[in-house]
């Protein structure tokens, strides 16, 4: 199959599985969990040797300016209180709202694979908590590598008293490592969330699609909002909220389409082996003359 065939199939799945409506629900849940998660992460970083502003700098590269200013002002005003109560509240509210978004993604991926959810509610909540903890760990690792990549390289060179060129590459691979970490997070999400047993190889295409698609769409949307749109003058302050919601909505669509791509590839693989993808029953290959 060529690329256009996959695009057409994804368009069909977009309409068939009503991804637009599901993305709206996911964007709403993401909006509820966005600020608590960000506040929790930045408060946690404030108790470490990492600089919390690095997270905001990373967000600035993918968010429209108006939405970023809202996020920055809100987060900075809240972080002025930097205390354990804020950390605890942000953690609890983040886990609650993240579980809602987790279930929305789960519903969309199960629909993509045409399978029913058989896990109980407690297992789903536990999975969402584990996934959130893992996501926070990956983000902190990436930030540490981005911020301290050059310091790590210089420290190793001084400690080992060597001038290997390998150490110089540590500073160069910081951004590829960050990109690979994003792919890993999406791959883990596509592999663990659906109520279907999947291999890592089956979820990598969707993870790559989501990572690249999200970065490209975020850049294009940010460029459009920053240069051509006029949300603030038309809608006032509420225009900033609209921009943030649109960005989260586009992000939700990309995430769900990545799952649909994996499901399409899995379906084709099973058909080649003579199986239905939904009922796992062998079918007869019929030749038409």
N, C-alpha and C positions, 0 to 999 in steps of 0.2 A: 504494500500500500504506500501511496505517496503522501506527502504532508497535507495536501488539500483534502484527501480522503479523511484523515484524522480530524482536520478542522471542521469538516462537514458533520462528522459523527459527534464531535463535541458540541456543535450548534444544536443538533437534534437532541442530545442529552440535556442541554441547557433548557430547552423548552419542555421536554418530556418530564424532567425531574423538578421543574419549577425552581431553578436555582436562584432566580431573581428574588423570589419571596423568601427563600431560605437564607440568602445572603443578607436581606434586610434584617431578619431576626438575629443573625450572627453579628451584624454590625452593631445592633442595639446592645447585645450582650457584651461585645468588645468595648463599646463606649463606657458601659457600667464598670467594667474591670480595668479599663485603660489607666485611669488616674490612680486608683488604689494600688495597682501593680507597680506603676512607675514610682509612686511615692514610697512604697515598701522597698523597692530596689534601691532607690537613691538614699533612703534612710539607712539601709543596710550597708551601702557603700560608704556612707558617712562615718560608720563605725570601723571601717577598714582603712588600709593605706591607699585605696583607689580614690580617684577624684570623681565625685558624682556628676560634675559638669560634662564629663566625657560622654555620658549617656545622652544628654541634651544636644551635644555637638553631633552625635551620630544621628539623632532624630532630625536635626535641622537639614541634613543632606537628603532626606527622603520625604519630608513634609512640606506642604505649602507654607509660606512665610506667616500668613495670618493665623493658621492653625498652630504653627509652632510658637508664636508669641503668646497665644492663649495657654498652651501647655506650659511654657516656660514660666510665665507669670504666676499661674496657679501653683505649680510645683514649688517654685522658689518661696512663695509666701507661706506655704504649708511647712516647708523644711526649716523655716526659721525657728520652729519650736523643737526640732530634733530631740525627741525623747522616746523612752521605751513604750509609753502608752500609744504614741503614734505608730510605732513599729508593730505593736500587737494588733491594733485596730486595722491597719492596712493589710496585715497578713490575713486576718479573719475575713475581712470583706473581699479581699482578692480571691481567696479560696472559694468563697461562696459564689461570686460572680463568674469566676473562671470555670466553675463546674457547670454553670448554665451555658457558657460558650462552648465548653467541652462537649456537652450533650447535643448542642446544635450541630457541631462538626460531626459528631458520631452519627446523628440522624442522616446528615447529608451523605456521608461516606457509605453507610449501610444501604441507603437508597441507590447509590451509584453501583454497588455490588449486588443489588437486589437480594439482600439478605435481611433477616429479622434479628433484632437484638434479644439475646438470651441471657445476658449477664444481669445480675440483680443490681438494685440501686446502690447498695453499699459498695459493691465492687467498682461501680462507675465513679462514685465519689472518691474512693481510694486511688483509682487510676488518675483522676484529675489532679489530686494532690501530688502524687508522685511525678506527674508530667510537669506541673508547675514548678516543683522543686528542681527537677532536672533542667527546665528552661532557665531558671534563675542561675543555676550553676554554670550552664553553657555561656550565658551572657557575661557573668563575672569572669570566666576564663578568657573569653574573647577580649573583654575590656582590659584585663591584665596583660594580655599578649600585645594589644594595640598600644597601650600606654607605656608598658615597661619592656617592649621588644628590644629597643636599642640599649636600654640599661642592662638587660639580660645578656645581650651580645658582648657588651664591653666588660661586664662582670666575669663572664666565662673566659674571655681572653686574658684578663688580668690574673684570674685565679689559677688558670692552667699555664700562664706565661707562654702562650702560643700566639702565632699570628696567622692562624689558618683562615683561608678565605671563606670557609664554611660559616664562621661566626658572622661574617658580614651579610650573609644571606638571611640570617634570622630577621633582620630589620626589613628585608625586602619581601619576605613571605608573610608579613603580618596580615595584609589584606586578603590574600588567597586563603589563609587560615580562617579568617572571619567569614569569608564566603562559603568555605567548606563546612563551617560550623552551622551556618544557616541551612544548608542542604541536609546536614545530618538531623537537625531539629525537625524539619518537614518530613524527612524520610521516617523518623521515629514516630511521628504523628500518624502518617499514613499506614504504617505497619501495625501499630498497637491499638489505635482507636477503633477500626472496623471490627465487627463481630465475624471475622473471617481470618483464617490462617494464611498469612502472606510471608513471602521471603523478602529479604532486603533488596535483592535484585529486581523484584517486581514493583517496588515503590520508589526506586531511585529516579526513573524518568519523570514521574509527577513531582518529585521533590526539586529536581533541577528546573522543571518548567515553572513551578511556583516561585522559586527563588529569583530566577531571571525575570519572569513575568511581573513579579511584585516590584522589583527594583526599577524595571523599565517603565511600568505603568505609573509608579509613584513619581518618577522623574518627569514623565510627560504631563501628568496631572499637576504637579507642582509648577512646572514651566507655564502651563496654561493659566493657572490661577494667579501666578505672580505677574504675568505679563498681559493677559487679555481679559480676564474676568473682572467684575466690579461688584463682588458680593458685599463688601463693607459699605459702599455708598448706597447700595440699593436696599439692603436688609439691616444695616446698622450692626450692632454687636452680635445679633443672632446670626449674621452672615458667617461669622467665624465658626460657630457651632455647625452650620450647614456644610462648610468646607471640611471640617473634621469628620463629620458623618459621611460625606461623600468619599473621603479618602479611606475610611474604614469599610465602607460598602464595596469599593473597588478591591480592597484587600481581601474581603470575604469571598468575592466572586473568584478571584485568582486561586485562593485556597481550595475552594470547592471544585473548580475546574481541574486542578492538579489531581484531585482524587478521581475525577471522572476519567482523566487520561489513563491513570493506572488501571481503572476498571475496564476500559476499552481494550487495553493491551492484554489484560488477564483474560478477558472474554475471547479474544482472537486466539490466544494460546490454547485455551481449553477446546475451542472449536476444532483446531487443527488436530487435537488428540481425540476428537470425537466425543466431547462432553458438553453438556449445557453448563453455562457459568452459574446459573442460579440454583438448579436442582441437582447438579453434579451427577446427572444420569447420562449414560452413553447413548448416542444417537446413531442412526444409520446414515451413512454417506450415500446420497442418491445421485446418480448420474442422469442427466437429461440428454436425450439424443434427438 
